[in-house]
Each structure stands twice: as structure tokens, then as C-alpha cells.
Amino acid sequence: MFSALTGLQFVKVAEANIMSPLPPLVKVYIKSDGNVEPSKKAIQRLENIYVFTNNLLNHSIEVQRNNIVIDGNGLTLKGVGYNA
């Protein structure tokens, strides 16, 4: 009985840190000249159509170009938001 109780002392309970900071927001820019920055290939340019190639989690997109189409291609754009 003593050994069973001793073994229980070494059991650790995992705790969730609900106050952990969010990862930094990644800003993606569609520049006025049509280039995408950073050019990490998450968005592919086909003339004036910009197509997601990956999910963009914790991202924002700033569009500085007129007359374009952004095609999510069935993927996700998710930034850090709040309920207003």
C-alpha cells in the first residue's frame, strides 16, 4: 500500500495557461505594384487575381492595389479579432 501511495506523488497534472499571449499577427501586403509581401507563397498572383495557397492563420491582409480579386480557394483567413 505504501508503494502505491508513493507512486501517486509523482503524477503531475497538466495546467492550461489561459493567459498566454497570442502569437504575433502576420501582416501580408498586396502592394500597389501588385507584389505580395512577404513573398512566402501563401498567396499566388495570377494577373489581378490573388489566390490563397495555404491557410492564413493569425494573419491580416492590407490591400494597396485597386481592381483585384482575392480568391480564398476554399482556405481560411483568420486574424486576431474581438467582439465589439
Secondary structure, DSSP 8 states (H G I E B T S, - for coil): -HHHHHHHTT-------TT------EEEEE-TTS-EES-SSSEEEETTEEEESS-EETEEEEE--SS-EEE-TT--EE------
